[in-house]
């Protein structure tokens, strides 16, 4: 692909995603819709998903970002439902969708149908994270969806490779297929476990933030490539490493964390926007490649497959949520399951770019030189399934959540927990300060000492102030007013520095140093609300 179409894709998708942030429509859905329309606009280049680009170059950083944003402790606490979905459901959907496709589509061999089943089986990590973030789902549902989407790609890709080996005539047995699956899974986890400690050691010993962030950008690609080199699951290797370094991110210095967060937010925004736009842009390509199948036939098959994909998830999710609770041990360890939770989890099974990338990697020919059975139809059905789940489920999920009246996190209780945590931390900080001041080597002038104690007191009181009275004139809490005034006075200083630079009383280098100091003070005083 030439440079100009790539630049145009990134710029256009970023613009659409930016517009989506000002509308109630989730960005993935708007990007897909715009891509669908653009695929038929004259002059728009033909963008074809290349699996050799998507799987090794786009999937690893997206998985890395999703894993960094996940909580290792929450994932471990919900390991049973996550495993049932990421492994159990993915294999179940592979078999059920493949079997139905074999029955419905004339002349489609079971082995080729199972290849298709593996392609459309995994809900997408990017879609799940993007929608969950936008809709602010309850934390347990978000954890389950994120945990599932982190692992199910590995399950689906391995199942795809096993089914593909049988479909192209490599003579693989079911026992050998199970062995391939277990080796790939264990190997991917093993590679991740081997890499995570030295990678984290490097992160804690490289002191230069620029080098740290360069290393951070390389991590997902190194983990994926290392695992795939030994025929293990690159997906699992990426996830294991990212969960480990995310859990221990507090051990790297603050400058690295600040830069790293900004860098990965930008990478996530660009990749997610481009990926969803690319999904929509495949429409014209897959329709032209239908071959001997008429549009009417293909549309009928698409409706059947979409229905099976949606229903199969509910068929699996409800028993998976309630049957384990027949065990007394599970009931003692796990809180009661609200019936609304499996409804949301069942309906939140959007497919995405991984399914399309795997579908495009299906070979043109089998071992005997004959064309792969119904390859073009499989591409079309994969596309319609991805679009159908993103549009139908994605558009209706917010209304479903509102209709079910899911319990939301109480902002006051969250702030109270933060205040109590800050109170304990401030107590430890003040005790440590007194210990340090007892040493004559740490003597400070009174103004600096007062400032240090004021900062500690400000941090301790800030969460409690958000629980306090609201300004009757502005509607702000005292904490909000403090942040607003801080921004105003810092902006006044900033304008003076710029004026002095323009008058040539200070040079640009000095101005940038002074502005950076103000930026850090503003960042410390004001915490931007989460998107």
N, C-alpha and C positions, 0 to 999 in steps of 0.2 A: 504494500500500500504506500502510495506516495505521501510526501510530508504534508502537502496542502489539504488533502481530504482528512487526514488525521487531525490537523489543527482546526479545521472547520468543524469536525465532529466534537472535539473537546469544547470549543468555544460555544457552539450552539447548544450542546447538552448542558453546559454550565449555566447558560442564560435561561434555559427552560427550567432547570432546577431552582434557580434563583427566583423566578416568577412563581413557581409552585410554593415556595416558602411563604408567599403572601396570599395564598388561597387555601381553602380547606381541603383541597385535593392533595393526597400524598404525592410527593415528587416522582416515585417510580411509575405511578399510573399516568401522570401527565407526560412523562418522558416517553413511555411506550406509545401513548396515543399520538404524540407528535411524530415519533419515528414511523408509525404506521402510515400516516398521511404523507410524510416526506419521502417514503419509499417509492411513491408514484409521481413525485414532482419532477418534471423534466429538468435535467441538469444536475440533479443530486447524484453523486457517485454511488456505485453499487458496493455496499459494505457487506462482505461475507465473513461470518465468524470463522476464524481459523483456529482449530483446536490446538495447534502447535503454539499459538500465542495465548489463547485464553487459559488453558490448563496450567502451563508452567509460568506464565508471566502475569496474568491478571488474577487467577484464583488464589495463589499464595498470599499476596498482600491483603486481599479482601478477607480471607480467613484469619490472617494475623491480626488485623484491625478488630474483627468481631471477637476474637479470643481475648485480646487485650482489654476490651470493654466488658468482658464477662467476669463474673466473680467465681474464682476457684472454689471457695467455700460453699457458695450457693449451688454451684454445679454438683459438688460432691454430696450436698444434702438432698439433691433431687436426682441422684444417679439412676434410680430405678425407672422413673417415667422417661428420663432422657434415653436410657439404653433401650427401653421397649420401643421408643419411637425411632431413634436413629439407626438401630440395627433391626429390631423386630419388624417394625412397620415397613421399612425400606425393602426388606426381603419379601414381606407379605405382598406389598404393592407390586414388586417385580413379577412375582408368580401370578397374581390375580390379573393384572393388566395384560401380561403376556398371554395368559390362557384365553382371556376374552378376545384379544386381538387375533389370536389363532383361530378362534371359532367364527369371528365376524368377517374377517378379511379373507376372501377366497384365495387359496393357493399360498398363504403365508405359513411357512414351516414353523413348528413350535420353537425351534432354536432361535430363529430370527425374531419371532414374537417376544421371546424372553429378553433378547437384546433390547428391543423397544421398551419392554417393561422396566428394565434397569435404567434406561435413559430417562424416563419420566417419573421414576419412583421418588427421588429426593426433593423435598421442599428446599428452597434456596436460602442460603445464609444471608445474602445481601437483602433479599426481599423481607425475610423475617425480621432482621434487625431494623431495617428502615421503617417498616410498618409499625413494629412494636414501639420504636422511639417516637414516631409521630402520634400514635394513639395513646401513649402513656398507659399501657396495660398494667395490671397488678404485677408486682415484682416476681411472684412465683410463676405466673404464666410466661412472662418475658424470659425468665431463666430457662424454663423448659423448652421454649421455642428456639432460643439461642443455642442451648446445649445440643438440641437435636440437629440443628442446621450445621453445627460445627463438625459433627461426626458422620452424618448420613451421606455426605459426598464420598467419603472413603468407602462406605458400604456399597453405595451404588456403583462407583467406578470399579471396584473389585468384582462385584456381581456382573457388571457389563463385560469385563475382560474374560470372565469364566464363560458366560453365555456366548460371547463373540468367538472364542476358541472353538466352541462346539459348532457354531453356525458356519464358520468358514472351513470346517472339515479337518480340524486338527486332532480329532479322535479323542477328546478329553472325556473321562468318565465323571460321574457325579462325585465319587470319592475324591478324585483328583481335584475337582472343582472346589469342594469343601476345604481340601488341603491348601489350595492356592489362596482361598479367602482367609484362612486362619494365619497363614504365613505372612500375607500382606499386612493384615491388621497388627499382628504381634511385631512384625518387622518395623512398621511405621512408628508404633509406640516405643519400640526399642531404640530406634534412631533418635527420636525426640528426647528420650531419657539420657542418651549418651551425649547429645549436643547441648542440652540445656544448661548443664553446670559450667562447662568451659565458656559458653557464650555469656552467661551471667557474670562469670569471673572477669571476662574482658570488659563488660559494661561497668563493673565497679572499679576497675583499675585503669581504664583509659580516662584521663581527666579532662581532655579537651572536648567541649560539647559538640563541636563540628565533627570530630572523628566519631564521637558517640552516636550521633545521628546518622552518619554514613553507615556505621555498623548496624544500627537499627533498621535501616532500609534494606540492608543485605540479608538480614536474618531469615525472613520467610523464604527467600529464593534459595539460600544455602540449605535450609532444612528440607525443602521440597526436593531439590535436586539430589541431595545425599540419599534420601529415602528411595526415590525413583531409580537411582543408580544401582541399588541392590534389590530392585524389584519389590520394594515394600511400598506402603501407602504414604505418599508425600503429604497428603491431607492431614493424616494423624500426626505425622512428625511436626508439621507446622503448628498444629493446635497444641500439642504437648509443650513445645518450646515457648509459645506465646503465653499460655496459661502460667507457666513457671515464672517467666520474667515479668509478667503483669502482676503476679502475686507478690513479687519481691521488688517492684519498681521503686519502693521507698528507699532502697539501699543505694540508688544512684543519686548524684548531686542534683540540686534544685535547678540549675541552669539547663542540664540535660533534659530533665522532666518537662520544663516549660517549652523548650524548643521541640522536643519529641512530640508532645501533644499537638503543637501547632502544625508540625510537618505531617503527622499521620491524619489529622483532620482534613488537611488539604488533599492528601492522597486519596482518602476515603471519598471525599466530595467529588473529585474528578473521576475516579474509577467507577463509583456507583452511578454517577450521572451518565457517563459514556456507555456503561454496560446496559442500562435500561433503554437508552436510545438505540443501541445496536440491536436489541431484541426486536423493537418495532421495525427497524430498517430491513429486517430479513423477509418481510411479507412478499414483496415483489419477487424476490429470488426463489423462495420455496414454492410459490404458486406457479411460476414458469417451469419448475422442474417436476411437476406432477406426472408427466409422461403419459402412460396409457390410461391412467385413472381420470375419470371426468371430475369436474369440480363438484357436481352433485353427489357422486359416490364418496368422494373424499370428505365432503361436508357431513354426510351421514356418519361415516366412520369417526369423524372428529367429535360429533355430539355424543356418540356411544362411549368413546374413550374418556372424554371429559367427565361424563356421568360416573363411569367406573372409578376414575381417579378420586373424585369427590366422595363418593359413597364408601369406597374402600377405606378411606381414612377414618370415617365414623365407625365403620365395622370393627376397626382395630382399636380406636382410641377409647371407646366406652368400656369394652371388656378390660382393656389394659389399665383403666383408671379404677375400676371397682372390683374385679376378680382378685387382685392381690390382697385386698382388704379382708378376704376370707381368713387370712392368716392372722392369728392373734398378735404375732410379733410385729407384723406390718402395721396393724391398728395401733399398737402401743408407740411405735416410733414415728408414725406419719399422721399429721392432722387429718381430720375428716375432709373428704373430697366433696366440694360443692358441684352439683350437676352442671352448673354453668361453665365451670372450668373446662371439662372435656368438649363442650359445645364450641367454645372459643378456639381451643387447640385444634379441634377437628376442622373448623372452617378456615383456620389460618395456614393452610397448606399450600401457599403459593409456590409455583415452580419458577425457575429463572434461567440465568445464562448458562449454568453448568449443564443443564439438560440439553440445551441447544449445542453447546460445545461438544459434548459427548456424541450427540447425534451426527454432527458434521464429521466426526472422526471415524464413523463407520466406513469400512473400505468399500471401494467400488465393486470389487470382485471377490469371490470365494476361492478356495484352494484350486479348484478345477478350471479356473478361468471364466466361469459363468458369472453374470452380474449378481450382486448381492440381492436377495429377494426383497422386492418392494422398498428399496432404499429411499427413493424419492418420496414415496408415501409416508415412510417413517419420519422423514424430515418434516413433512407437512403436518403430520399429527403431533409431533413434538412441539412445533411452533404453535399450533392451535391450542394445545394443552397449556403451554406456558402463558399465552395471551389470555386464554379463558380464565385460568386461576388468578392471574394478576388483576384482570379487569373485573370479573364477576365477584370473586371473593374479596379482592382488595377494595372495591367500591362499596360493598355491602357490609364489610366488617365493622366500620365505625357505627353504622346504624344498629347492627346486631349487639354491639357492646352497650350502646345506649339503651336498647330495648331490654337487655338482661339486667341492667342496673348493677353492674359489678361493683363491689365495694372498692372505694378509692382510698389511697393512703391519706390519713389525716395530716394536713400541713402543720397543724399545731403540735401534734405528737412527734412529727419528724423534727421540727425546730426544737422541741423540748429535749429530745434525745441528743441533738447536736449541742445544745446548751450544757447538758450534764457532762458530755464528753469533753467539751471545751473547759468546763470548770475543773475537772480532774487534771487535764493537761496543764492548765494555767497554774494550778497548785504545785505541780511538779516543777514547772518552769521557775516559779517564784522561789521555791526552796533551793533549786540549783543556783539561782542568781545570788541568794544570800550566802551560799557556800563559796561561790567565786569571789564575792566582795570581801569575805573574811581574809582573803589572801592579799597582802599589800601590793603584790604585782598587778592586781586588777583594779587598782584605785582609779576612780573616774571623777571628773569635776561634777559638781552638783547638777548643773543644767543637763548634762548628758545622762546622768543617773536618773534624774526625774523623767527625762524623755523615755528612757528604757522601761521604767516602771509604768509610765502612762501607756506605752504600747501594749504591755502585758495586760494591763487593766482593760484597755479597749477591746482586746481580743476576748477576754473573759466575759465582758458585758454585752458584746455585740449580739450573740444569739438570744440572750434574755430580752434585749430591747425589741427584737422582732415580735416577742410575745406580749409586749406592753401596749400602752395606749397609742392610738393613731392621731396624728395631727388633724384637728377638725377643719383646718383651712385647706391643706394640700392632700389629705388622705394618706400621708406617708407615715411610716413608723420613724422613730428617732434614728434608727439605723439607716433607713433609706435617705433621710434628710442629710445625715452625715456623709453618705457616699456622694450625694448630689453636690453638696457644698465642696467636698474634696475635689471633685472633677472641675467645678467652676474655678476654684482658686488655682488649681494646677494649670488649667487652660490660660488663666491670666498670666502666669509665669511663662508659659510656653510662648505666648504671643510676644512677650518682652524679649525673649531669647532670639526669636526670629527677627524682630525689629533691629536688635543690636547687630545681628549678622548682616542684615540688609544695609545697615549704616556702616559696615566694615569695622565695627568696634570689636568684634570677635570674629574668628574665622569659622568655616564650616565644620572643621573637626571638633572645635570646642563646642559649637552649638549642638552637634550630634551627641557628644558626651553628656551635655547638660540635659538634653531632651530624653536620653535613655534613662537618666536618673529619675526624671519625672515620670516616665512610663512605668518604671518599677514601683515607684511610690503609689501611682494610681492603681496598678494591678494589685498591690497589697491592700489598698483601701476598698477596692470595689471588686466584688465577685460577680462576674457576668452570669446571668441566668442561663440555665441549660436550654439547648434548643428543644 
